[in-house]
Every structure is written in C-alpha cells, then in structure tokens.
Amino acid sequence: MKIPLVDLKAQYDEYKSEIDEAIRRVINNTAFILGPEVGTFEDDFASYCEAKFAIGISSGTDALHLALKALEVGPEDEIITTSFTFIATAEAVSMCGARPVFVDIDPQTYNIDVDQVESVITSRTKAIIPVHLYGQPADLDSIVAIARNHQLYVIEDAAQAHGARYKGKRVGAIADAACFSFYPGKNLGAFGDGGMIVTDSKEISGKVRILRDHGRLDKYEHLVVGFGNRLDALQAAILGAKLCHLDNWNLRRREIASRYTELLKGKGIVLPFVSEWAEPVWHQYVVRVKNRQLIQERLKQNGISTGIHYPIPLHLQPAYRSLGYSKGDFPKAEEAAENVLSLPIYPEMTEDHQNIVVDVLSNVLHGV
Ligand SMILES: *Cc1c(COP(=O)(O)O)cnc(C)c1O
C-alpha cells in the first residue's frame, strides 16, 4: 500500500476525457501561443477570483517577478516578505535586483507576523509580499493598512491558495495584485509550468500584459524591454478544463483536513490553527512533531509519503548568505522549520487511506 503526498494520476484518470478534449482542441487549432485558450482561461480565472483582470504567465515565480516589475521595483528597493516560504517568493525580488527583507512568522498560522512588519520599513521599502502559506490566507487587512500608511504596494503570493477566502472575499484582488502558480502539485495544477497575475488595477494589468510578451505593442513594435513569460496555450486549455472542479476539490481537501483534526486531537502533536476570518484551501495539512525524522521514517516504512515545507528558512539559505542574516534572527521560523510535517492531503484521497495514515501516525506517536 502506497499513500503519496499528492496523486496527479488519479486526478487525470477521473477527468481524462475533458482534459484530452482540451488538449486535442489546441493541437487541432494550432493556436499554441496566447490566443483564445489563454484569453478564455484568463477571463474564467478572473471571475473565479472575483477580480477584474487576470494575466496568464509562464510560472508562479515569473508572475511574482513581473508583478514587481510592473511596480517598477529595481536595485534601490527593499521588499518585505516572510522568511518561511518557498524560495521563489524571494527570488522574484532578487530577479528585480531588489533586496528581500525578511520578517518572522506568527507561529500559529505560519504566515508573516504582521506586528513585525512596521519595524523593518525604511525609506527604500517599496512593497510587502505576504504569502498565504499552506492555503491559509495571511491577515491582509492589517497588512494593507500598514502599506497604505507608508505608501507601499502589497503583492499577495497566492501560489498555494487558489480559492481561499479572507473575510469572505477570495484572495486575488484584495491587495494590489496576487500571483498564482499552476505547478502540477498546486491546488489547481497544469501539466507543466504555469502562473497567473490577478488584479483590479487596470494599470498593473496593462503593464504585465506587455511585459510578459517581449514588451510588445504590436508584432514588431516593442514599447519596453520585456520577457518571454506567456502562459502556454496547452496549459491554459488544461487548466480551463480543470477550473470548474476546483471548488469541489477544495471542498474535499477541507473534509480531509477536518477529519485529520478530529482524529489526531489529543495525540500530543500541534494541529493546524485556522484564524476566524480565514477560509483556507488546505494546500498542505501541516502538524508539528518532536522526533520528526523518526516519525517520517516510520511513516515511509509503511508506504506513507510526507513532506517538510520548509526545512530551511530563507534567511538561513546558502543562496541568501550575502544578505547577512544569522541563526537566531527569526526564531519562530527556525523552530517551525525544525518540526513541521506535511501529511498526505489531496482530493482523491479515500477515507481508508486517511485511516491508515492516522493509525500508523498514532502508533508511532504512542511509541515515541
Ligand atoms: C509554488 C510556489 C511558488 C512558485 O511557483 P512556480 O510556478 O513553481 O514558479 C511561489 N511561491 C510559493 C509560496 C509557492 O508555493
């Protein structure tokens, strides 16, 4: 018996005919670059996010990069973000030549500690990037309020949060712009790389549309030096076929998450916390354990895959040594990095499989 962290094959098998039909349509029309598939999916994704504009980008990382570029972020600028995220959040800042400035996390939600943001704002600060980690929305109203006070932009990293709600509103157009990833394992995944920028700002939308397509105004007239960062039409067609199932998939994730919480209560491990204003989409179900390595090994021996998101906070990454941070700078992020464990959660996961995960984990916890 094997229980993976995600099961992309099971999802494809279930919707094979719809997805194959979308792929065939693109090939038959040979409209591989932008065109109607990308346009339609952009419109559908904008409505899904309850936002005015959506612009298809080649990946989540490129979406973050271009959103920052549209705000004219450059080498003089500092961008505030959390230390406890996937490295792409900070890489997008570095790609602009700007400096990522890290902040510790709220240990309950794993999201940026809003109370620490103000203390790192300088005259160079240009924007804040909150990350909706594991599909749990960050406290956007408080972050946007700080930003407005200091005339900063806010770009949401929504790569793990397709469909999540903050105070009833979909993440995506609550701040200045939001960036999504369609990396295959995300809640809405492509069959390769893909991303999206969602915004209510006509100005940002216009700028990223030009930037993603070689700065083009017309076929051979280029307004600015841009990038080859378009969402692929095949991926757009596949994503369009899958989008109508996203709410159901997220609902299944929610059911699995509440069942984990029910079954793992009182077993001496820290379970996920949900803020009262959050409707999360459970990209990951993350617990905190002592003896993580041993627990992970025992689960693996029983065929159960787990993940660690993330074992090294960004301020301690070799790649960011030049920023000058050291161990102890962000103790909450460092502690989380040492004891978080992601359990298998995906819409196709059966109750039987979940029972096995819970039983094996319970036995291990009992023994250690
Ligand atoms: C996946 C992810 C990204 C990057 O997305 P790609 O599509 O893989 O480039 C950025 N930020 C976070 C938080 C992510 O999880």
The ligand as a Gaussian input file, in Angstrom:
#p B3LYP/6-31G(d) Opt

LIG

0 1
 C        4.963000      27.121000      -5.928000
 C        5.269000      28.409000      -5.275000
 C        5.836000      29.497000      -5.977000
 C        6.416000      29.368000      -7.368000
 O        5.611000      28.897000      -8.333000
 P        6.219000      28.192000      -9.650000
 O        5.020000      28.088000     -10.531000
 O        6.757000      26.874000      -9.238000
 O        7.245000      29.096000     -10.204000
 C        5.971000      30.713000      -5.332000
 N        5.598000      30.854000      -4.049000
 C        5.086000      29.854000      -3.332000
 C        4.675000      30.099000      -1.920000
 C        4.922000      28.584000      -3.917000
 O        4.424000      27.577000      -3.184000

